[in-house]
Amino acid sequence: MTRATAAQSHAQVTRCWSHLDALESEAVHIFREVAGELENPVLLFSGGKDSIVMLHLALKAFAPAQVPFPLLHVDTGHNFPEVLAYRDRTVARYGLRLLVADVQGYIDRGVLRERPDGTRNPLQTLPLTEAIRRHGFDAVFGGARRDEEKARAKERVFSLRDEFSQWDPRRQRPELWQLYNGRHAPGEHVRVFPLSNWTELDVWQYVQRERIELPEIYFAHQREVFRRSGMWLTAGDWGGPTASEAVEKRLVRYRTVGDMSCTGAVDSDAATVEQVITEIAATRLTERGATRADDKLSEAAMEDRKREGYF
């Protein structure tokens, strides 16, 4: 090959390399780094879009072999049925091992108490941290992204947690040149975020490129909802609506999926991935800022939960 031909070939490769390729390559590298450096990882999987993309990347990272770690879902008991059905289909499809930490079981035993507002999202911390300790996980993959919320923007890709699963921003380690430090003392572990540098738009563009199936609630559909704290919430046994909150049927979709009691729908007619991408490109609100009541409890709500052991 002549020097001119080599330069031309390099230029063609450079032109074809997209930002999605770079993000995918980084995430695959992170999965393989954890598998090689740590002994007992687990991947948090809820059936939400970020955990779905994260699992897709893990499948790519280790193909044609099986994913070498189990999945863990903290089930609040207030999850959307469509999302739970998707979770179970995916686990069966790929022959994966699913562990479930059940918030309802902690409530039944009197270890946790229902909140006055009905939301169970903040109650996930104890079941999560106890599951990590019980199974001895030393690395926990999460789908958090830095663009979601200001507390998450502070976090490194490898985030050290102490023996109580607590997060201390002052113990964050430098990650120059994508060199990750997973060292930890006995009882400690690292939370690992392969999607840290992705945006909501990146996630949806990747879903489009890879033709990844998502739960139907991410697309426009008719749903009975009621208005509370500026959000359209789904009626359910969790405590909504009250007598003064009128239920109406609207064309909505979900940008993020969590507990039904704190995750709001948005008015939308975006019924396809392409239409969702167009909608997201025009918005100026993050999905959590627009539709998550648990992040509106205080200015530091997310950071407070992260310090206690939440993601």
FIMARMI-658523 format. One record per residue (C-alpha): residue in one letter; y, x, z. Coordinates in steps of 0.5 Angstrom, whole numbers, plus 500, padded with zeros to 3 digits. Each point is the difference from the previous one (the first is absolute). Layout:
N
aYXZ ...
This chain:
311
m500500500 t507503498 r506500505 a503495496 t494495500 a499501508 a508499501 q499493496 s494498503 h503501507 a506496498 q495494498 v497501507 t507500503 r502494496 c494496502 w500501507 s504494504 h502499507 l494496501 d496505498 a503505505 l500495506 e493499498 s498507500 e504501507 a496494503 v493503497 h502507503 i501497507 f494496500 r496506498 e504504505 v498496506 a493499498 g499508500 e504501506 l499495505 e493497502 n500493501 p506496496 v500492499 l505496496 l504494502 f498495495 s503493501 g500497493 g507501499 k503503494 d501507503 s494501503 i496497493 v504506496 m498505506 l493498499 h500500493 l503507500 a494502505 l495498495 k503504495 a500506505 f493500501 a497497494 p494500498 a498501507 q501494505 v507500505 p498505506 f503496505 p500492502 l505495500 l504497506 h503494501 v504497506 d499493499 t506496504 g496493499 h507498496 n498503493 f501496494 p493498498 e501502492 v501507503 l494500504 a496497494 y502506496 r499505506 d492498500 r499500493 t503507499 v495502505 a494497497 r502503493 y501507502 g494500505 l505502506 r500500507 l505496504 l501500507 v505494503 a504500506 d501493502 v506498504 q497494502 g495503504 y505504504 i504493501 d493496502 r499506505 g507499503 v501508498 l506497496 r504494500 e503496495 r508501499 p505494500 d502501493 g492499498 t500507496 r494504501 n503506496 p502504506 l493499503 q497504495 t501506504 l495500505 p494498496 l502505495 t501506505 e494498504 a496500493 i502507498 r498503507 r493496500 h498502494 g503507501 f504500493 d505506499 a503498494 v503493498 f502499493 g506494500 g503497494 a508501503 r505502495 r507504502 d504495496 e497494504 e504501507 k505505503 a495502506 r494501494 a505505496 k500504506 e492502500 r497505497 v494499495 f495503506 s503497506 l497503507 r499495505 d498502508 e494497504 f503494501 s502499492 q507500502 w505503494 d505505502 p505502495 r502506503 r493503499 q500499492 r498506496 p503503494 e496498494 l503506495 w497500493 q495494502 l496504505 y498496505 n498502508 g494495503 r499504506 h500496506 a498501507 p493496503 g502493500 e506500495 h500498493 v504500494 r502494496 v500501493 f505497495 p498501492 l505495498 s506503504 n504502493 w498494497 t505494499 e498493499 l502500493 d495506499 v495496504 w501494495 q500505494 y494503502 v496494501 q502498493 r498506497 e493501503 r499492500 i499499507 e498493502 l505498506 p499493504 e503494497 i505499505 y504506497 f502496494 a504493500 h496494502 q502494503 r499500508 e502496506 v505504504 f506498505 r506504502 r501504506 s505506501 g502500493 m492501497 w495495497 l494500505 t493497499 a498495504 g494501504 d497500507 w504506503 g506495502 g504498494 p503496498 t503496506 a503493500 s507502497 e497504495 a499497493 v494502496 e501500492 k496502494 r504506496 l498505495 v499506504 r497507500 y499505505 r503507500 t496503506 v494497504 g499500507 d499495506 m502493497 s505499506 c504506498 t500501492 g504495496 a500498493 v505501495 d502495495 s497503493 d498497493 a497507499 a492499498 t498506497 v501508502 e505501494 q504494503 v499503507 i503507498 t506497497 e501496506 i500506504 a504504496 a506496501 t499499507 r504504506 l496498506 t494503502 e494496501 r499501507 g508499501 a500493496 t493497503 r498503506 a502497507 d497505504 d505505497 k506496502 l498500508 s505506501 e503505496 a495505502 a494495500 m495504496 e502507503 d498497507 r494497497 k498507497 r501503506 e495496504 g495501495 y501495494 f501503493 
